[in-house]
Every structure is written in structure tokens, then in C-alpha cells.
Amino acid sequence: MVSVKKKTLEHPKACPIKRAIYHSKLYSFRQQGYPIVYIYARGFESQTIRSHGYAPIGKPCIDSYNW
């Protein structure tokens, strides 16, 4: 016998009060004309290692700053 559990579209640990507060703040920012930007920050690094670069002919490609 198989136990069937109905799937829902809500997370089981989601707090409806915090969700309502978030939506009200988001709505007020949109009304004030602020642009809403979502950033996925996992791919950001403080230091980037560059394996290739450009340099004049005969000069080594050496960079002392990671800008």
C-alpha cells in the first residue's frame, strides 16, 4: 500500500506574517518608484583569477591589481 501526500505550492516552514510584511514593503517601494533588483550572489568572488590577458608584443602579461 502506498501513502499519498498531496503536494502544495507553499513551503511548509514559510511564515505567512513575515511574507505579508515583505509584500507590503515591496509594494511601498514600487509605489515610490524604486527599481526592484534580485541578485543571485553565489557566483560573486572577491578575487578573480585570470588565466589569460592582453599585453604588447614582447611584454609579459602581468597585472598587480584585480580591478
C-alpha positions as CSV (number, residue, x, y, z in Angstrom):
1,M,0.0,0.0,0.0
2,V,1.3,3.4,-0.9
3,S,0.9,6.5,1.2
4,V,-0.2,9.5,-0.8
5,K,0.6,13.0,0.3
6,K,-0.8,16.0,-1.6
7,K,1.8,18.5,-2.8
8,T,1.2,22.1,-2.0
9,L,2.7,25.3,-3.6
10,E,3.8,26.7,-0.2
11,H,6.9,25.9,1.8
12,P,6.0,24.1,5.0
13,K,8.2,26.4,7.1
14,A,7.0,29.7,5.5
15,C,5.7,32.2,7.9
16,P,2.6,34.0,6.5
17,I,3.1,37.0,8.7
18,K,6.7,37.6,7.5
19,R,5.5,37.0,3.9
20,A,2.8,39.7,4.3
21,I,5.3,42.2,5.8
22,Y,7.7,41.5,2.9
23,H,5.0,42.0,0.3
24,S,3.8,45.3,1.9
25,K,7.4,46.7,1.9
26,L,7.9,45.6,-1.7
27,Y,4.6,47.2,-2.7
28,S,5.6,50.5,-1.0
29,F,9.0,50.6,-2.7
30,R,7.4,50.0,-6.1
31,Q,4.9,52.8,-5.4
32,Q,7.8,55.2,-4.6
33,G,9.4,54.3,-7.9
34,Y,12.4,52.3,-6.7
35,P,13.6,49.7,-9.1
36,I,13.5,46.2,-7.7
37,V,16.6,44.1,-8.5
38,Y,17.1,40.5,-7.5
39,I,20.7,39.3,-7.3
40,Y,21.9,35.8,-7.0
41,A,25.1,36.3,-5.0
42,R,26.5,32.8,-5.1
43,G,28.6,33.4,-8.2
44,F,30.4,36.5,-6.9
45,E,34.0,36.3,-5.9
46,S,36.2,38.8,-4.2
47,Q,39.3,37.7,-6.2
48,T,39.1,36.6,-9.8
49,I,42.0,34.5,-11.2
50,R,42.5,35.4,-14.8
51,S,44.4,32.8,-16.8
52,H,44.6,34.9,-20.0
53,G,45.2,38.6,-20.7
54,Y,46.5,41.1,-23.2
55,A,49.9,42.8,-23.4
56,P,52.0,44.5,-26.0
57,I,54.2,42.1,-28.1
58,G,57.3,41.2,-26.2
59,K,55.9,42.3,-22.8
60,P,54.7,39.9,-20.1
61,C,51.0,39.9,-19.2
62,I,51.3,40.8,-15.5
63,D,48.7,42.6,-13.5
64,S,49.2,43.7,-9.9
65,Y,45.5,44.7,-9.2
66,N,42.3,42.8,-9.7
67,W,40.0,45.6,-10.9
